[in-house]
Amino acid sequence: MPTAVNYALLESAFTAFEAAKKLLTTAQAAVSLENQFKDTREIAVTLDCFAYDPSRQE
């Protein structure tokens, strides 16, 4: 049985995540370079590109 999608709830969650990302970006800028947080998703995507995309390898 298909479930109804609550688009208002999804939009609210998306807005909350966007606000959290902005706060995290602001916090990262305030922290010195050697102590900055790492975005593990971004690192994983970059490593996957080098591992699985032959055109990026030397």
Short mmCIF file of the C-alpha atoms (twelve columns), coordinates in Angstrom:
data_MODEL
# 
_entry.id   MODEL 
# 
loop_
_atom_site.group_PDB 
_atom_site.id 
_atom_site.type_symbol 
_atom_site.label_atom_id 
_atom_site.label_alt_id 
_atom_site.label_comp_id 
_atom_site.label_asym_id 
_atom_site.label_seq_id 
_atom_site.Cartn_x 
_atom_site.Cartn_y 
_atom_site.Cartn_z 
_atom_site.pdbx_PDB_model_num 
ATOM 1  C CA . MET A 1  0.000  0.000  0.000   1 
ATOM 2  C CA . PRO A 2  1.591  3.322  -1.036  1 
ATOM 3  C CA . THR A 3  2.119  5.889  1.665   1 
ATOM 4  C CA . ALA A 4  1.159  9.522  1.252   1 
ATOM 5  C CA . VAL A 5  4.061  11.926 0.976   1 
ATOM 6  C CA . ASN A 6  3.850  14.876 3.312   1 
ATOM 7  C CA . TYR A 7  5.491  17.546 1.170   1 
ATOM 8  C CA . ALA A 8  5.093  20.225 3.831   1 
ATOM 9  C CA . LEU A 9  7.059  18.053 6.267   1 
ATOM 10 C CA . LEU A 10 9.739  17.356 3.648   1 
ATOM 11 C CA . GLU A 11 10.027 21.064 2.861   1 
ATOM 12 C CA . SER A 12 10.320 21.848 6.564   1 
ATOM 13 C CA . ALA A 13 13.060 19.243 7.013   1 
ATOM 14 C CA . PHE A 14 14.923 20.522 3.957   1 
ATOM 15 C CA . THR A 15 14.747 24.085 5.283   1 
ATOM 16 C CA . ALA A 16 16.104 22.917 8.661   1 
ATOM 17 C CA . PHE A 17 18.997 21.070 6.990   1 
ATOM 18 C CA . GLU A 18 19.847 24.111 4.874   1 
ATOM 19 C CA . ALA A 19 19.897 26.301 7.986   1 
ATOM 20 C CA . ALA A 20 22.114 23.787 9.781   1 
ATOM 21 C CA . LYS A 21 24.524 23.685 6.828   1 
ATOM 22 C CA . LYS A 22 24.768 27.499 6.859   1 
ATOM 23 C CA . LEU A 23 25.504 27.456 10.594  1 
ATOM 24 C CA . LEU A 24 28.134 24.764 10.114  1 
ATOM 25 C CA . THR A 25 29.773 26.753 7.322   1 
ATOM 26 C CA . THR A 26 29.858 29.838 9.538   1 
ATOM 27 C CA . ALA A 27 31.320 27.817 12.422  1 
ATOM 28 C CA . GLN A 28 33.981 26.305 10.151  1 
ATOM 29 C CA . ALA A 29 35.053 29.757 9.009   1 
ATOM 30 C CA . ALA A 30 35.453 30.854 12.622  1 
ATOM 31 C CA . VAL A 31 37.701 27.916 13.532  1 
ATOM 32 C CA . SER A 32 41.361 28.128 12.630  1 
ATOM 33 C CA . LEU A 33 42.506 26.162 9.559   1 
ATOM 34 C CA . GLU A 34 44.335 23.420 11.437  1 
ATOM 35 C CA . ASN A 35 41.252 22.694 13.565  1 
ATOM 36 C CA . GLN A 36 38.556 22.831 10.893  1 
ATOM 37 C CA . PHE A 37 35.947 20.136 10.600  1 
ATOM 38 C CA . LYS A 38 36.084 17.857 7.598   1 
ATOM 39 C CA . ASP A 39 33.032 17.163 5.438   1 
ATOM 40 C CA . THR A 40 33.270 13.380 5.257   1 
ATOM 41 C CA . ARG A 41 30.716 13.156 2.438   1 
ATOM 42 C CA . GLU A 42 32.747 15.525 0.272   1 
ATOM 43 C CA . ILE A 43 35.953 13.622 1.022   1 
ATOM 44 C CA . ALA A 44 34.274 10.297 0.182   1 
ATOM 45 C CA . VAL A 45 32.988 11.636 -3.147  1 
ATOM 46 C CA . THR A 46 36.442 12.959 -4.048  1 
ATOM 47 C CA . LEU A 47 38.121 9.675  -3.156  1 
ATOM 48 C CA . ASP A 48 35.509 7.708  -5.114  1 
ATOM 49 C CA . CYS A 49 36.148 9.882  -8.157  1 
ATOM 50 C CA . PHE A 50 39.850 9.117  -8.017  1 
ATOM 51 C CA . ALA A 51 39.257 5.419  -7.338  1 
ATOM 52 C CA . TYR A 52 36.553 4.711  -9.907  1 
ATOM 53 C CA . ASP A 53 36.885 7.404  -12.608 1 
ATOM 54 C CA . PRO A 54 39.786 6.417  -14.882 1 
ATOM 55 C CA . SER A 55 39.771 9.775  -16.640 1 
ATOM 56 C CA . ARG A 56 40.878 11.501 -13.405 1 
ATOM 57 C CA . GLN A 57 43.852 9.248  -12.859 1 
ATOM 58 C CA . GLU A 58 47.262 10.032 -14.278 1 
# 
